[in-house]
Amino acid sequence: MLPTQTGPELRQARQRYLQHGEIPPVDLVGALVSRSWSRSLEAGLTPVGRQPSPLHLNASQVARATDRQRELVAHARPVMEYLHAQTRDSGSMVILADDRGVLLQTLGDTDFLDRAERVALMQGASWHESQRGTNAIGTAIAESAPVVVHGAEHFLERNGFLTCAAAPVTAPDGRLLGVLDISGDYRGRHPHTFGLVRAAAQMIENRLFEVRYGDVLRLRFHPLAEGIGTVAEGVVALTEDGWITGANRAGLALLGLCPADLGATPITRVFQVKASALADWGRLRSSEAMPVISNNGERMFLRVELGRGARRILVPAQSQNVSRSDALEHLNTGDGAMKAAIEKARRVAGKPIALLLQGESGAGKEIFAKACHDSGPRQAKPFVAVNCATLPENLIEAELFGYVPGAFSGARKEGCVGRIRSANGGTLFLDEIGDMPLAQQVRLLRVLQEREVVPVGGGEPITVDFVLICASHRNLKMEMEAGRFRADLYYRINGLALMLPPLRDRSDFAALTARMLGEVSPGRQLRLDDTVASAFSKYSWPGNLRQLVNVLRTACALANDDEFTIRWEHLPDDLIDELSHTSQRTEVAAVELPHEENLQALSSAAITRAIELSSGNMSEAARRLGISRNTLYRRLKNINSGA
């Protein structure tokens, strides 16, 4: 039976709908409910009669679903208890649902809980709109907005005794996490319930924001100075160069932004103030509200909080001549190619852009990836590195995605969260991704698209949030064209591709070596003997940075404490032999073949022989010759043209 207080017009409209399929007009039920009724109809639901069996999770499935949203549940529970205290004895209940409409937590009055259970308003039940028709939880998810559904506005007639108010809870990056709802008997409807549940949802969002961005620079703002610190304040998080990387719902609304703008909007686009001025205010006057003008001409007051980990000076992204002291700048020892890669990486720090690092083995790809993490807004969160080339093929899936207890023979009885979940909130670095089997590439692509992981052995999807950096010594574009690497995965991981130069092509060898000596043996003030330094600079270093640092570590160990110069006797025998042959080849070319035509003939013969020995592998041939691949191609072009 329909509730009488919804009015005769709505009852008549429902009757016309039942008899003729006529959706109630917007001026009677509102545009939101009208749209929801249409969606319910399209989902195959009918207001009366037997419905398709909706999803209902068992206890273990509820536990996994709760674990999937453990951060949301942890911060929502105290707010739910507060709401329950405010609405106690009013014949109502407080509900937390996940982003799929599954009820995770419920609190309420015993007498109403009994009635609610008759319509499956209980833990584990799905109240997605496609399964329960128009209802506050499901419709809030569908509309991505706060919703009130009262009495006969519910699509299913059996739910007409309810009055429900719900508000979505979103993550600081704009992702929907779940829905907070207050449901009760329609006869006890209170006009303030809608405002109460909206404020409570914002309290949860603000708490999630503080946890995520507690270590970085934040701005709190409101059109009134007194509004800062209230539930109505806007809050945004900034990267070190002034890009907005996170915001609460009020912050997006006050700035006229949407979630898609996060990571792609500099603060100067919304406020008429330089980023460096914000940093200065935060250091000197953090307790005072700073008056600013937004770019739409409105006056705003903001408070700057530097955060526990915001140690660096916030500078405008356009300023390239400002001194920096972060982990990326530590890698800048003067080589132009490395400097360009560092600056590009810095510009995307904190933005949802995947990095793809290409370069020879040992060129420092993992070091570069770690520096990107340590220089970004997630530096306090995990950096998880996975070498895809060293994982046994039969264990890659379990290592990456985790597994449930007893998923396979030999699995740990407590299961495993997996490397991807371990990186949640931080950075996931997939080294040598070009060596990942095609079957696992498909699963990885699904994770990157849906930002969810399903452990081996089944279970509910688990939401993950991480910055992705991939690396490979292989040419992934050529691997893709050869069918050994999926094209869809290639374009997913290739947000910004950076080529790290091999050691032999770097112009900063002397400065780089000095820095490495200081890191390998701090406090000893060691330097290279001039003849050793000269031989090092002419050597091809096929193992790149990895080889150089191993050589320096060995040399430092062989040098006595009272020695301050690395000499030939401190070097490994095999390296001395290679350096000697490099020196001899250089001397022969300079002394025995002074004529230009003889030099050209020698160069041509040497190049041809190196290519033959390398079976046509141009990178290997370049390494044998001690030159870069670009130089090899240039010399081949000269030979073929007769120059």
Secondary structure, DSSP 8 states (H G I E B T S, - for coil): ---GGG-HHHHHHHHHHHHH-----HHHH-HHHHHHHHHHHHTT--SSS------B--HHHHHHHHHHTHHHHHHHHHHHHHHHHHHTTSSEEEEEEETTSBEEEEEE-HHHHHHHHHTT-STTBB--HHHH-S-HHHHHHHHTS-EEEEGGGSSSGGGTTEEEEEEEEE-TTS-EEEEEEEEEEGGG--TTHHHHHHHHHHHHHHHHHHHHHTTSEEEEEESSGGGTTSTT-EEEEE-TTSEEEEE-HHHHHHHT--GGGTTSEEGGGTBSS-HHHHHHHHHH-TTS-EEEEBTTS-EEEEEEE--TT--S----TT--SS---SHHHHT-SS-HHHHHHHHHHHHHTTSS--EEEE--TTSSHHHHHHHHHHTSTTTTS-EEEEETTTS-TTTHHHHHH-B-TTSSTT--TT-B-HHHHHTTTSEEEEETGGGS-HHHHHHHHHHHHH-EE--BT----EE---EEEEEESS-HHHHHHTTSS-HHHHHHH-SEEEE---GGG-S-HHHHHHHHHHHHSTTS--EE-HHHHHHHHHS--TTHHHHHHHHHHHHHHHS-TT--EE-GGGS-HHHHHHHHHHHHHHHHHHHT--SHHHHHHHHHHHHHHHHHHTTT-HHHHHHHHTS-HHHHHHHHHHHHHT-
